[in-house]
Amino acid sequence: MTKLSDLTTIRVGGTPKQLLVAKTTDELISFANRVWDETENWLLLGGGSNVVVNDSIPFLDVIQVSTRGIDVMGNVITVQAGENWHEFVRYANSQGWAGIESLAGIPGTVGAAPIQNIGAYGQEVSTVIQSVEFFDYDSRELVVLSNEDCEFGYRDSVFKRGRRGIVTSVSFVFDGTEVSELEKTSEDVLNQRRAKGMVLDADDHDTWSCGSFFVNPLVTPSFARTLPLDAPQWEVGDEVKLSAAWLIENAGLTKGFSLPNSKAAISTKHALAITNRGGATSEDIVELASFIQTQVGNTFGIYLVPEPNIIGF
Ligand SMILES: Cc1cc2nc3c(=O)[nH]c(=O)nc-3n(C[C@H](O)[C@H](O)[C@H](O)COP(=O)(O)OP(=O)(O)OC[C@H]3O[C@@H](n4cnc5c(N)ncnc54)[C@H](O)[C@@H]3O)c2cc1C
């Protein structure tokens, strides 16, 4: 039986009660209706690159989104939720569609991209999303949500704030530009990401992760002024964004740090990634995350919020 450790990039998680792989939207809806009627204990899975699931969580029903297809209608591109995100970026580049070239190398599916409004190297997916087709948990209806309805924010959306259901497809509108320019940007980004262990590589334990484990904290300007002068800070509206990686390293936790007898460690390439060095348990991952939160909290008075969905703890 397939374990969640085989389906997630941080490679932890036990055996689900059942694994339902949906290849069409109709299948997705029928699996959802069936599972949602029976239990509260279900997990929707895309590429498994932003979840940490307890190894011993019992009776978890898992629906995996594996729908495929890209439709072009005028200037609106509609992509099924199960399409691979990085492959879609490559396709968009080849068509001269600008706006996601810097998001190359992010693992996972197109359907998960709006959930935390994926972002990197100055781009966020929300800027090119026109609408999202969504199977709503409460009404059991397929609805179309506009960009505004999704209430996108920094690594945030309405889907992270209680609107439960399934993104079945995402519609994009892009500007047009030179293919060679887009491909060059993606290649530059991929090189930078590889140096930080942020491109999946089965042979490199630094990439057995969920990417960044914590979001960069947003604080008030007056709080930001209490921090050391060399703490990186960016103004975001009325708030100030801090570097979670800087906070971790300056709380005394260096790259490669591990707790005694644990197979989880901070990446040797990036202080913000918690990695599985091979054979880590879900407890190893969660214990290290909570140790980092405590150290940063005690040093700077800041609570680091985890970016991945941590299930069963
Ligand atoms: C090496 C590495 C680098 C990364 N770099 C970045 C980065 O630069 N920027 C960034 O933003 N993220 C990054 N991530 C995080 C991750 O890749 C993204 O969050 C991605 O969008 C998750 O997609 P997924 O399909 O793997 O989602 P999963 O991990 O399968 O799911 C994540 C969450 O979304 C929900 N979900 C999944 N699919 C759907 C759907 N169709 N409808 C509703 N809910 C759904 C799940 O239930 C779960 O709560 C990185 C991860 C790794 C491992």
PDBQT file of the ligand as one rigid body, heavy atoms in Angstrom, charges set to zero:
ROOT
HETATM    1  C1  LIG A 401      11.998  22.204  -2.865  1.00  0.00    +0.000 C 
HETATM    2  C2  LIG A 401      10.773  23.054  -2.697  1.00  0.00    +0.000 A 
HETATM    3  C3  LIG A 401      10.777  24.381  -3.083  1.00  0.00    +0.000 A 
HETATM    4  C4  LIG A 401       9.620  25.183  -2.923  1.00  0.00    +0.000 A 
HETATM    5  N1  LIG A 401       9.671  26.492  -3.314  1.00  0.00    +0.000 NA
HETATM    6  C5  LIG A 401       8.578  27.276  -3.180  1.00  0.00    +0.000 A 
HETATM    7  C6  LIG A 401       8.614  28.653  -3.572  1.00  0.00    +0.000 A 
HETATM    8  O1  LIG A 401       9.623  29.160  -4.058  1.00  0.00    +0.000 OA
HETATM    9  N2  LIG A 401       7.489  29.395  -3.409  1.00  0.00    +0.000 N 
HETATM   10  C7  LIG A 401       6.335  28.862  -2.904  1.00  0.00    +0.000 A 
HETATM   11  O2  LIG A 401       5.338  29.609  -2.797  1.00  0.00    +0.000 OA
HETATM   12  N3  LIG A 401       6.272  27.566  -2.525  1.00  0.00    +0.000 NA
HETATM   13  C8  LIG A 401       7.355  26.767  -2.648  1.00  0.00    +0.000 A 
HETATM   14  N4  LIG A 401       7.317  25.457  -2.238  1.00  0.00    +0.000 N 
HETATM   15  C9  LIG A 401       6.079  24.932  -1.636  1.00  0.00    +0.000 C 
HETATM   16  C10 LIG A 401       5.159  24.133  -2.601  1.00  0.00    +0.000 C 
HETATM   17  O3  LIG A 401       5.849  23.653  -3.702  1.00  0.00    +0.000 OA
HETATM   18  C11 LIG A 401       3.971  24.974  -3.095  1.00  0.00    +0.000 C 
HETATM   19  O4  LIG A 401       3.215  25.414  -1.994  1.00  0.00    +0.000 OA
HETATM   20  C12 LIG A 401       3.049  24.181  -4.043  1.00  0.00    +0.000 C 
HETATM   21  O5  LIG A 401       2.079  25.030  -4.589  1.00  0.00    +0.000 OA
HETATM   22  C13 LIG A 401       2.373  22.991  -3.365  1.00  0.00    +0.000 C 
HETATM   23  O6  LIG A 401       1.763  22.241  -4.397  1.00  0.00    +0.000 OA
HETATM   24  P1  LIG A 401       1.362  20.717  -4.181  1.00  0.00    +0.000 P 
HETATM   25  O7  LIG A 401       0.545  20.314  -5.357  1.00  0.00    +0.000 OA
HETATM   26  O8  LIG A 401       2.564  19.910  -3.911  1.00  0.00    +0.000 OA
HETATM   27  O9  LIG A 401       0.457  20.825  -2.903  1.00  0.00    +0.000 OA
HETATM   28  P2  LIG A 401       0.266  19.748  -1.671  1.00  0.00    +0.000 P 
HETATM   29  O10 LIG A 401       1.532  19.727  -0.912  1.00  0.00    +0.000 OA
HETATM   30  O11 LIG A 401      -0.200  18.464  -2.262  1.00  0.00    +0.000 OA
HETATM   31  O12 LIG A 401      -0.858  20.461  -0.893  1.00  0.00    +0.000 OA
HETATM   32  C14 LIG A 401      -0.601  21.660  -0.187  1.00  0.00    +0.000 C 
HETATM   33  C15 LIG A 401      -1.921  22.160   0.427  1.00  0.00    +0.000 C 
HETATM   34  O13 LIG A 401      -2.802  22.560  -0.620  1.00  0.00    +0.000 OA
HETATM   35  C16 LIG A 401      -3.990  21.764  -0.599  1.00  0.00    +0.000 C 
HETATM   36  N5  LIG A 401      -4.329  21.470  -2.006  1.00  0.00    +0.000 N 
HETATM   37  C17 LIG A 401      -3.551  20.818  -2.914  1.00  0.00    +0.000 A 
HETATM   38  N6  LIG A 401      -4.194  20.772  -4.100  1.00  0.00    +0.000 NA
HETATM   39  C18 LIG A 401      -5.390  21.411  -3.924  1.00  0.00    +0.000 A 
HETATM   40  C19 LIG A 401      -6.508  21.688  -4.777  1.00  0.00    +0.000 A 
HETATM   41  N7  LIG A 401      -6.538  21.314  -6.056  1.00  0.00    +0.000 N 
HETATM   42  N8  LIG A 401      -7.578  22.358  -4.245  1.00  0.00    +0.000 NA
HETATM   43  C20 LIG A 401      -7.586  22.752  -2.941  1.00  0.00    +0.000 A 
HETATM   44  N9  LIG A 401      -6.555  22.514  -2.090  1.00  0.00    +0.000 NA
HETATM   45  C21 LIG A 401      -5.465  21.852  -2.576  1.00  0.00    +0.000 A 
HETATM   46  C22 LIG A 401      -3.644  20.516   0.191  1.00  0.00    +0.000 C 
HETATM   47  O14 LIG A 401      -4.799  19.945   0.775  1.00  0.00    +0.000 OA
HETATM   48  C23 LIG A 401      -2.658  21.069   1.194  1.00  0.00    +0.000 C 
HETATM   49  O15 LIG A 401      -3.335  21.681   2.273  1.00  0.00    +0.000 OA
HETATM   50  C24 LIG A 401       8.449  24.631  -2.377  1.00  0.00    +0.000 A 
HETATM   51  C25 LIG A 401       8.446  23.277  -1.989  1.00  0.00    +0.000 A 
HETATM   52  C26 LIG A 401       9.590  22.496  -2.137  1.00  0.00    +0.000 A 
HETATM   53  C27 LIG A 401       9.572  21.054  -1.728  1.00  0.00    +0.000 C 
ENDROOT
TORSDOF 0
